Amino acid sequence: MSANTSLAQDKATVLKVWAAVGGTKQALTNGSDDVSSWKGITVWNGRVTNIDWHESKPPLSGVISKEIGKLSELTWLGLWDNALSGEIPKEIGNCKKLLMCFLNGNNLTGVIPKEIGNCKKLTHLHLDENNLSGVIPKEIGNCTALSELNVGGNKLNGVIPPTFANLKSLTYLGVYNNQLSGSLPPWICDLPKLEYLQIYSNNFSGSLPPALGNLSNLEYVRLGDNLFTGPLPTSLTNLSKLKRFHAMGNNFSHTRIPAAFEELHKRLGHEFVTDWNKNELYLTRAKEAIESIQDEGVHAKVTGLQNMLLNHVQTGDTASADKVFKELKEIAEEQTKRLGKATATVLYNYRYRDNGHRYREIERIEEIPAVKQMAVLGETAAERVKVLLAKANWKETEFQKRMMNEIVDPMNQASSIRDLCETYGIDSSSYVYDKFGNTVELIDPLFAFGDGTASNVLVKERFGPPKGYQRALAKEEEGITKSGADKWIGLRDLNRVTFEFEDPLMLTLACNALMKKFKVSGLKNKFENVHVETYDQPPDIHMNLDLGKGWLVEVQLMFASVLTIKKELHKFYDIVRAKEPTTILSPLFDKPKTNEGRVKEELKRTNKALDSVKNAERMNQRLSFINLDGSGGGGGGSGENKRLREEIEEVKKENKRLKAFIREKMVDEARMIDEA
């Protein structure tokens, strides 16, 4: 067979494989008949050797065709970070010259085909972050040239195959975040080149091999969130290249960091994480992240640029305005990335603060497709929005009352997890015991609100103010232009509440309670895998509930620290989303108080004073029953009576003073309201 004939066959095969993954011929060939010029294709010696279609825009969403097996000279297959589904075809085993195979970051299902063991020249095999199930094929042990093997982030079970002892060139072994069990086999200590051992979040048990410290090239060890017991092998202290050691979430026999590990702990610092120091470490990291949220220097720079932008717009200097607008955009992009990293740090703290016992159910909350908002009459968007806003105003009181009576109050009054589950008819079996069989308490001091809130407060509520007409109209007008997967389904956030939590378990139970009490018309779980380094959007559980007769309301369930970051993040979102300079002329930071703002502050102070008056009156009533001449039910002698008399007089004076203060403030408030 001639080289031209082979290339012609490869060309036909590539077209079939591309069509199967969901691509169009034009996107692949760009009108060219030369296969070597096609997207991601490399030709060498008259044969197709490389396919590199990773991170395609838009993502490839088809399947991997069994035709791939006909590319007998293929050495590189890069399909990572797309949206491919279906199974990995067993025909991939026919690609016996394959060196590098990257199928990670897709939605692949089914088992890992044992035929992949025929690709004995493989040096890199990455199948991580998919939905693969079944066992890890023992045949992969035939691929003795493997340097990197990553099957983490799937649903694999069984054990690490003993044939992996043959992989003497292995530098990276990743089997994390699966359902693997058994012990960590002793032969793992005989992989001389191993640098990365990533086995966290499985069900591995037993003691760690004593010779684990003989792996002199080890740099990163993560074995947390398993069922390991016994002592830490002291041989680990010999690992001079070690940069990270994470072992939290196990059941080791130590009660503190062993003395032999103090030097290693000191050297690694924050990268030495065990059950004996993790809580302090994660809390410190989270605190540092929260304290760094507001950067006054950035605030001042943005405010200065906004002032310049306003001046340029007023003088009609379009070129200068565009330049400043671009600079503001760049700052906003940089700050959203910085705050996204802070979010990842904070979420990591919630995830691992107690070995993940109270967090583990969050990522299992399944999403529910969104439903369209109630239809209202109106020929134009403006007419419909006015009706919807009026409807929302009528519904607000009912909405708030039901959220408080059916969610907030019952949760904060619960006496135990079992009691809370019984209140809502939730199956308690997943919540009352941790993975070691210990009873899980309703209140964990590790997850208490840190602002002085009473320890029995499990959830706080923040009701959003009614959406303004202009914002609602803009959202409606923008929405109705969308189609396809982004088709507009109406304003579903006109009545909204954010439930704030410190305890991941309480967030999960609140979500279940809402599903029991209301018809859920949409649920999105934004708690992605916590091992990401940054977040584009603050993670939360976003729900739409049917309040009755099709009227949808919005509920967000969010961690308190993430909510703090979100408030800062949204100011930069305003700049990122801005399409023209005139939309961001108002100051985003240090906004001057309006008359309305001053009124609200005065009302807050007045209400506080009124509460003091009521407390004083209650004290007055409690003390008034005492017979002050010493003959009444209070008893206690004349000295006590004298003290009580003085106390009552002080209460009366304070009562009188505060009432005068309130009358004065009411006059001021009326004046300011008139001004507003």
RARAKA-V38851 format. One line per field, one symbol per residue. ss: DSSP state (@ for helix, = for strand, . for the rest). burial: b if it has 16 or more other C-alpha atoms within 10 Angstrom, else e. A space follows every 10 residues. Layout:
ss = ???
burial = ???
This chain:
ss = ..@@@@@@@@ @@@@@@@@@@ ....@@@@@. ....@@@... ====..==== ==........ ..=..@@@@@ .....===.. ....=.=..@ @@@@.....= ==......=. =..@@@@@.. ...===.... ..===..@@@ @@.....=== ....====.. .@@@@@.... .===....== ==...@@@@@ .....===.. ..====...@ @@@@.....= ==....==== ...@@@@@.. ...===.... ==......@@ @@@@@@@@@@ @==....@@@ @@@@@@@@@@ @....@@@@@ @@@@@@@@@@ @@@@@..@@@ @@@@@@@@@@ @@@@@@@@@@ @@@@@@@@@@ @@........ .@@@...=.. .......... @@@@@@@@@@ @@@@@@@@@@ @@@@@@@@@@ @@....@@@@ @@@@...@@@ ..=.....=. ....@@@... .........= ===.....@@ @@@@@@@@@. ...@@@.... .....===== =..@@@@@@@ @@@@@@@.== =====..... .......... ======.... .========@ @@@@@@@@@@ @@@@@@@... @@@@...... ....@@@@@@ @@@@@@@@@@ @@@@@@@@@@ @@@@...... ......@@@@ @@@@@@@@@@ @@@@@@@@@@ @@@@@@@@@@ @@@@@.
burial = eeeeebbbeb bebbbbbbbb bbbeeeebbe eeeebbebee bbbeebbbbb bbbbeeeebb bbbbbbbbbb bbbbbbbbbb bbbbbbbbbb bbbbbbbbbb bbbbbbbbbb bbbebbbbbb bbbbbbbbbb bbbebbbebb bbbbbbbbbb bbbbbbbebb eebbbbbbbb bbbbbbbbbb bebbbeebbb bbbbbbbbbb bbbbbbbbbe bbbbbbbbbb bbbbbbbbbe ebbebbbebe ebbbbbbbbb bbeeeeeeee beebbeeeeb bbbbbeebbe bbbebbeebb eebeeeeeee ebbebbbbbb ebbeeeeeee bbebbeebbe bbeebbbbbb bbbbbbbbbb bbbbbbbbbb bbeeeeeeee bbbeeeeeee ebebbeebbe ebbebbeebb eebeebbbee beebeebbbb beebebeeee bbeebeeeeb ebbeeebbbe eeeeebbbbb beeeebbeee ebbebbbebe eeeeeeebbb bbbbbbbbbb bbbbbbbbbb bbbbbeeeeb bbbbbbbeeb eeebbeebbb bbbbbbbeee bbbbbbbbbb bbbebbebbe ebbebbeeee beebbebbee eeeeeeeebe ebbeebeebb ebbeebbeeb eebeebebeb eeeeeeeeee beebbeebee bbebbeebbe ebeebeeebe eeeeee
